[in-house]
Amino acid sequence: MNKIASFQVDHTNLLPGMYLSRTDGDIITYDLRFIRPNTPPFLENGTLHTIEHLFATYIRNSPLKDGIIYFGPMGCRTGFYLITRGISHADAIDITKKALNFIADYNGDIPGAAEEECGNYLEHNLDDARKKSKIQLEVLENWKDILLDYPT
């Protein structure tokens, strides 16, 4: 089998940030990397799950909601994928920062975290999700389009 695109990225040079993972026609996949690969501790499941719920809820209620295809975690627990259509790179970076800021300041019930709404509703960690989002927000503070390329 052919090696998929995400496995062709040199993970030994990859630092926390936001990268252009792939472009498929008008569909763009961003790699939102919170943790340097292969350097534990990784995002714990409760933290990953809470960030997913809050980030997805925020962006799907934003003015860019029609251009949001998907937001979800990487299996390696080092970050997330954001998939968009018809949104500029600058707008994707901006909405990512806004979503992270929303999570960093969030003090309420986690949306979609009731038993009838979620397949693992008990596994959340809001405190750590806020901490990790604040750290990632600092990483992305001055992030621009020109920084979206993976490091070589």
N, C-alpha and C positions, 0 to 999 in steps of 0.2 A: 504494500500500500504506500501511497505517497504521504509524506509528512505534512501535516496541516500547518497553516501559516503561523499560528501562535507557538508551535513547537520549533519554528525556525528562528525565533527571536533569541538572541544570546542573553540568557537570563543571568549570566555572571556579571554583566555590565549594567543591569537594570536597577535603577534607583527609584524611590517613591516619586510619583509625579503623575502626569496625564499624557498619554501617548495615543497616536493614531495607529490603531491595531490593523485595520483593513478598510478598504473601500470596495463595495460591491454595487456598481452602478450608482444609484443615488442613496444607498444605505451605507452609513459610516459607523464603524465600531471603534469606540474609544476604550483604552486600557487605563483604568483608574487605579494605579498601583499605590497601595498604602504601605506595604512592607517590602523591603528588599528581598528578592527571592532567596530561598535557602538560608535565611538568617532568622531563626526563631527568636522570640515567640511570634507565632502567626496570629491572625485575628481569631479569637475564640468564636465558636459557633453562635453563642448568644449575641455577641457583638455584631458579627456578620449579619445575622438575621435581623437585628434591630435597625442597623444602617440600611439594609435592603428595604424594609417596610417604610421607614421615614423618608429616605431619598426618593423611592419610587412614588410615594404619595405626594411629596412636594412637587416633583417635576411633572407629574401627571395632572396637577392642578395649576400649573404655571401657564403663562401666555404661550409657551412653546409646546404645550401638551400634544398638539396634533402631529408634531414631529418626533415624538418619543416613541420608539418601537419597544425597547426593553431596557431594564436595569436589573442586574443580578450579580451574585457573587461568583468568583473563580473557585474552582474546586480545591486549589492549592492554598486557599485562605490568605492570599496576599493582596487581594483587591477585588475589583468589580469590573464588569463590562457595561458600558452605556452604548446603546445602539440607537441611532437617530436617522431621520430622513428630512432633507430640506432645511437643515439648521446649519448655519455657518460654524466654522471652528471657533471663532471668537464667542459666538452665542453659546456653544456647547461648554466652553470653559467658564463663561460667566454663570450659566445656570448651575453648573457643578459647584462653583464657589457658593452660590446662593443656597443650594441644597445643603451643603456642608455646614454653612452658617446656621441654617434652620435647625439642623440636628444638634450642633454644638450648644445651642441655646434652648433646646426643647425640654419642656417640663410638663408633660401631660401623659395621657394614656397613649400607648403605641397603637396607631391605626391598624386595623385588621388583625389584632392580636387576641381575638376571642376564639373560643373553641370552634364555633361554627364558621369562622372566617379563615382559619389558618391550620395547616397540617401539623404544626409543632408549636402551638401557641404558648406553651410554658417556657420555651427556651429563648429568652430575650435578656439583654443586658444594656439598659439605657445609659447607666452611668459610664460604662466603658465605651459605648457607641459615641457618646458626647465627647469623651476624651480623645478618642481616635479621630473623630471628625475635625476636632479643633487642630490636632497635629497636622492632618492632611490639608486643612485650610491654610495653615502657615506655609506648608510646602508649595501650595499653588498660588500664594499671595501675588507674585509677580509673573505668573505663567502666561505666556503668549503663544500665538499660533506657531511661531518659529521654533518653539520648544517641543512640539508634538512628535517630532521624529524620535524613534528609538535611538538610544546611544549606541555607538559602534565600538 
